[in-house]
Amino acid sequence: MPLAFIIIGFLIFAFFVKIDEKAHARIVAKIEANLHDESDAAKYGEDIAKAALLGKESAAR
């Protein structure tokens, strides 16, 4: 049964999902924006971790 669902899903994807250049550009732009946002969040997380290790609660705020 799981193999049947995998094959059906593959066939649906192969025949109905088409990505043109415009869609590709939109996807890439969205991924790049998310990566930029995550790097800011990671930096903030590093600041919190440093403050926690140094025992400074107010430094993270």
Backbone as CSV, one residue per row, in Angstrom:
resi,resn,N_x,N_y,N_z,CA_x,CA_y,CA_z,C_x,C_y,C_z
1,MET,0.811,-1.198,0.000,0.000,0.000,0.000,0.865,1.277,0.000
2,PRO,1.866,1.391,0.882,2.689,2.601,0.851,3.387,2.792,-0.504
3,LEU,3.838,1.716,-1.106,4.495,1.816,-2.406,3.525,2.352,-3.456
4,ALA,2.282,1.952,-3.380,1.277,2.438,-4.330,1.091,3.946,-4.181
5,PHE,1.041,4.444,-2.940,0.897,5.883,-2.713,2.126,6.651,-3.200
6,ILE,3.290,6.078,-3.018,4.515,6.718,-3.501,4.478,6.836,-5.024
7,ILE,4.087,5.771,-5.698,4.021,5.783,-7.162,2.964,6.771,-7.641
8,ILE,1.804,6.778,-7.006,0.744,7.722,-7.383,1.219,9.156,-7.176
9,GLY,1.864,9.419,-6.062,2.387,10.759,-5.795,3.424,11.175,-6.817
10,PHE,4.296,10.259,-7.180,5.309,10.554,-8.191,4.662,10.880,-9.530
11,LEU,3.660,10.106,-9.930,2.986,10.344,-11.207,2.267,11.692,-11.219
12,ILE,1.603,12.016,-10.129,0.934,13.319,-10.039,1.960,14.434,-10.156
13,PHE,3.070,14.308,-9.434,4.113,15.331,-9.493,4.694,15.440,-10.891
14,ALA,4.967,14.317,-11.515,5.611,14.314,-12.831,4.719,14.931,-13.910
15,PHE,3.407,14.719,-13.826,2.523,15.181,-14.891,1.855,16.527,-14.623
16,PHE,1.739,16.932,-13.368,0.970,18.138,-13.067,1.783,19.292,-12.494
17,VAL,2.976,19.049,-12.005,3.773,20.121,-11.420,4.795,20.578,-12.446
18,LYS,4.617,21.775,-12.913,5.544,22.354,-13.886,6.122,23.641,-13.288
19,ILE,7.430,23.785,-13.368,8.085,24.979,-12.850,8.754,25.690,-14.017
20,ASP,8.280,26.901,-14.307,8.896,27.691,-15.369,9.931,28.641,-14.746
21,GLU,10.554,29.452,-15.584,11.603,30.353,-15.102,11.060,31.370,-14.104
22,LYS,9.856,31.837,-14.343,9.248,32.825,-13.453,9.013,32.223,-12.061
23,ALA,8.480,31.012,-12.024,8.235,30.343,-10.753,9.556,30.033,-10.054
24,HIS,10.557,29.633,-10.814,11.861,29.336,-10.247,12.465,30.582,-9.603
25,ALA,12.378,31.708,-10.292,12.914,32.959,-9.754,12.196,33.358,-8.467
26,ARG,10.885,33.160,-8.432,10.102,33.484,-7.242,10.506,32.579,-6.069
27,ILE,10.709,31.301,-6.332,11.108,30.359,-5.288,12.489,30.706,-4.751
28,VAL,13.423,30.998,-5.642,14.784,31.342,-5.232,14.783,32.614,-4.390
29,ALA,14.007,33.619,-4.796,13.935,34.866,-4.034,13.382,34.621,-2.638
30,LYS,12.373,33.765,-2.544,11.779,33.466,-1.240,12.773,32.721,-0.345
31,ILE,13.515,31.778,-0.906,14.518,31.036,-0.134,15.621,31.969,0.353
32,GLU,16.091,32.857,-0.532,17.132,33.798,-0.130,16.644,34.721,0.979
33,ALA,15.393,35.152,0.914,14.840,36.001,1.966,14.765,35.237,3.280
34,ASN,14.363,33.968,3.215,14.287,33.165,4.431,15.664,32.915,5.020
35,LEU,16.662,32.697,4.183,18.015,32.486,4.687,18.527,33.732,5.385
36,HIS,18.224,34.889,4.837,18.641,36.143,5.461,17.963,36.302,6.823
37,ASP,16.665,36.007,6.899,15.932,36.105,8.159,16.472,35.127,9.186
38,GLU,16.808,33.909,8.768,17.321,32.906,9.689,18.700,33.292,10.217
39,SER,19.515,33.937,9.385,20.840,34.323,9.864,20.716,35.386,10.948
40,ASP,19.737,36.286,10.826,19.497,37.270,11.875,19.028,36.586,13.152
41,ALA,18.146,35.601,13.012,17.654,34.870,14.172,18.774,34.075,14.812
42,ALA,19.651,33.494,13.995,20.771,32.728,14.549,21.707,33.637,15.328
43,LYS,21.951,34.842,14.829,22.819,35.787,15.533,22.185,36.165,16.858
44,TYR,20.889,36.408,16.866,20.190,36.740,18.100,20.264,35.569,19.076
45,GLY,20.125,34.347,18.560,20.229,33.157,19.403,21.610,33.014,19.994
46,GLU,22.644,33.334,19.208,24.011,33.285,19.729,24.194,34.301,20.844
47,ASP,23.614,35.492,20.689,23.705,36.515,21.732,23.046,36.042,23.014
48,ILE,21.911,35.388,22.888,21.207,34.870,24.066,22.040,33.786,24.744
49,ALA,22.627,32.896,23.935,23.439,31.821,24.501,24.658,32.381,25.227
50,LYS,25.305,33.365,24.643,26.466,33.985,25.303,26.055,34.633,26.608
51,ALA,24.929,35.335,26.595,24.457,35.991,27.812,24.129,34.968,28.888
52,ALA,23.533,33.839,28.475,23.182,32.801,29.446,24.436,32.171,30.040
53,LEU,25.447,31.954,29.204,26.679,31.358,29.700,27.433,32.304,30.621
54,LEU,27.353,33.593,30.337,28.050,34.577,31.159,27.221,35.023,32.355
55,GLY,25.959,34.586,32.406,25.100,34.920,33.537,24.530,36.323,33.468
56,LYS,24.415,36.862,32.280,23.898,38.219,32.112,22.520,38.144,31.478
57,GLU,21.485,38.265,32.304,20.112,38.184,31.784,19.742,39.398,30.958
58,SER,20.128,40.566,31.381,19.685,41.777,30.711,20.409,42.006,29.376
59,ALA,21.514,41.337,29.113,22.269,41.519,27.869,21.492,40.998,26.669
60,ALA,20.635,40.009,26.869,19.900,39.405,25.754,18.670,40.236,25.389
61,ARG,18.266,41.139,26.246,17.053,41.923,25.978,17.319,43.129,25.237
